[in-house]
Amino acid sequence: MKASWQVDQRVYIPYCTLAGFIAVWAISGILVVVDLASGTPPGTFFAVIGISLGFNDPTVAQYVGFALHLLTGTVAGNIFGQVSTYWRNIAPYNYRHGIITGLIVGVALWAVLFVPVTTFGIQPRLDSFSSAAPNQYVYDISSLFQPLYPVIIGGSLVFHLIYGSLLGFIAGRMKELGPFLKK
């Protein structure tokens, strides 16, 4: 049986925003570990984002990609908080239900945001660098990631599921804590 869902939106929505921020930081850390395990320099994943937006300096590309990754995960947490205050089916009433709804959010983010941006934005840009890269760094990164498109699409689903489960877990725990409930 579902518990009632009455929260103070002034507190709950910023809390979900914070939950998204925490979850995206966790995923960002895992992505750096994946970079190290694959033999690429730490931050290479984030550099791909920056490079695809036209930032050709290695450091700037990494920082831009990292900042956009953090911003996206934080905004996704905020949107989850806003939607779950009005759509009771997705509102986590405990941490277990939060994980389930978070998994749904993770799949939705992957399907609606990651796959289209990667397919229609990042991958074509990387493909264009195989013949005309502005510098050796961009050429090396594009050569490394260009053939990995199917692996990246599949692997990113796992990362989005982890993000969603963390987001949902934190939001569900908030419901159980009580101070955020309407009095």
C-alpha positions in Angstrom: 0.0 0.0 0.0 1.3 3.4 -0.9 2.0 5.9 1.8 0.5 9.4 1.5 2.6 11.9 -0.4 2.4 15.4 1.0 5.7 17.2 1.0 6.7 20.8 1.4 7.7 21.7 -2.2 9.9 24.6 -1.1 12.1 22.0 0.6 11.6 18.9 -1.5 12.4 20.3 -4.9 15.8 21.8 -3.8 16.5 18.5 -2.0 15.9 16.5 -5.3 18.1 19.0 -7.0 20.8 18.3 -4.5 20.1 14.5 -4.9 20.7 14.9 -8.6 23.9 16.8 -7.9 25.2 14.1 -5.6 24.2 11.4 -8.0 25.9 13.0 -11.0 29.1 13.6 -8.9 29.1 9.8 -8.2 28.7 9.0 -11.8 31.4 11.5 -12.8 33.8 9.7 -10.4 33.0 6.4 -11.9 33.6 7.8 -15.4 37.0 8.9 -14.4 37.7 5.4 -13.1 36.6 4.0 -16.5 39.0 6.4 -18.2 41.8 5.1 -16.1 40.8 1.5 -16.6 40.6 2.0 -20.4 44.1 3.5 -20.5 42.9 7.0 -21.4 43.8 10.1 -19.4 41.3 11.0 -16.6 38.7 13.3 -18.0 38.7 12.0 -21.5 35.0 11.3 -21.5 34.3 14.9 -20.5 36.8 16.1 -23.1 34.7 14.4 -25.8 31.7 16.6 -24.8 33.8 19.8 -24.9 35.4 18.8 -28.2 32.1 18.1 -29.8 31.1 21.7 -28.9 34.1 23.2 -30.5 36.5 23.5 -27.6 39.8 22.2 -28.9 42.1 22.9 -26.0 42.4 19.7 -23.9 42.0 21.4 -20.5 39.1 23.7 -21.6 37.3 20.8 -23.3 37.5 18.7 -20.2 36.2 21.5 -17.9 33.4 22.4 -20.2 32.3 18.8 -20.6 32.5 18.2 -16.8 30.5 21.4 -16.1 27.8 20.5 -18.6 27.7 16.9 -17.2 27.2 18.3 -13.6 24.6 20.8 -14.8 22.6 18.2 -16.7 22.5 15.8 -13.7 21.6 18.6 -11.3 18.8 19.9 -13.5 17.5 16.3 -14.0 17.2 16.0 -10.2 15.3 19.3 -10.1 12.9 18.2 -12.8 12.4 14.8 -11.0 11.4 16.7 -7.9 9.0 19.0 -9.7 7.4 16.1 -11.6 7.1 13.9 -8.6 5.3 16.5 -6.5 2.5 16.5 -9.1 2.6 13.0 -10.5 2.0 10.7 -7.6 2.9 7.5 -9.5 6.6 8.5 -9.8 6.8 10.1 -6.4 9.0 7.9 -4.1 7.3 7.1 -0.9 10.3 5.2 0.5 13.8 4.4 -0.5 12.8 1.1 -2.2 10.2 2.8 -4.3 12.6 5.7 -4.9 15.1 3.3 -6.5 12.4 1.9 -8.8 11.2 5.3 -9.9 14.9 6.4 -10.2 15.6 3.6 -12.6 12.7 4.9 -14.7 14.2 8.4 -14.6 17.6 6.9 -15.6 16.1 5.1 -18.6 14.2 8.2 -19.6 17.3 10.4 -19.4 19.2 7.9 -21.5 16.5 7.6 -24.2 15.4 11.2 -24.4 18.7 13.0 -23.8 21.9 10.9 -24.1 21.1 8.8 -27.1 19.9 11.6 -29.3 22.7 14.0 -28.3 25.3 11.3 -28.9 23.8 10.0 -32.1 23.0 13.4 -33.8 25.5 15.7 -32.1 28.6 14.1 -30.7 29.2 11.2 -33.0 28.9 13.2 -36.3 31.3 15.7 -34.9 33.8 13.0 -34.0 33.4 11.5 -37.5 34.2 14.9 -39.0 37.4 15.1 -37.1 38.8 11.9 -38.7 39.6 13.9 -41.8 40.0 17.5 -40.5 40.8 17.7 -36.8 42.0 21.1 -35.6 44.9 19.6 -33.6 46.5 16.2 -32.7 44.7 16.0 -29.3 41.3 16.3 -31.0 42.3 13.8 -33.7 43.5 11.3 -31.1 40.3 11.5 -29.0 38.1 11.3 -32.0 40.1 8.3 -33.3 39.7 6.5 -30.0 36.0 7.1 -29.5 34.7 7.0 -33.1 34.6 3.1 -33.3 33.3 2.8 -29.7 29.8 4.2 -30.5 27.9 0.9 -29.8 29.8 0.3 -26.6 29.3 3.8 -25.4 25.5 3.7 -26.1 25.1 0.4 -24.3 27.4 1.2 -21.4 25.8 4.6 -20.9 22.5 2.9 -20.1 24.2 1.2 -17.1 25.5 4.6 -15.9 22.1 6.2 -16.3 20.5 3.4 -14.3 23.1 3.9 -11.5 22.4 7.7 -11.6 18.7 7.1 -11.5 18.9 4.6 -8.6 21.0 7.0 -6.6 18.7 9.9 -7.3 15.6 7.9 -6.4 17.2 6.4 -3.3 18.1 9.8 -1.9 14.7 11.2 -2.7 13.0 8.2 -1.2 15.0 8.5 2.0 14.0 12.1 2.2 10.4 11.0 2.4 11.2 8.6 5.2 13.1 11.3 7.3 10.0 13.3 8.1 11.3 16.9 8.5 10.4 17.5 4.9 6.8 16.5 5.2 4.1 19.1 5.4 2.8 19.7 8.9 
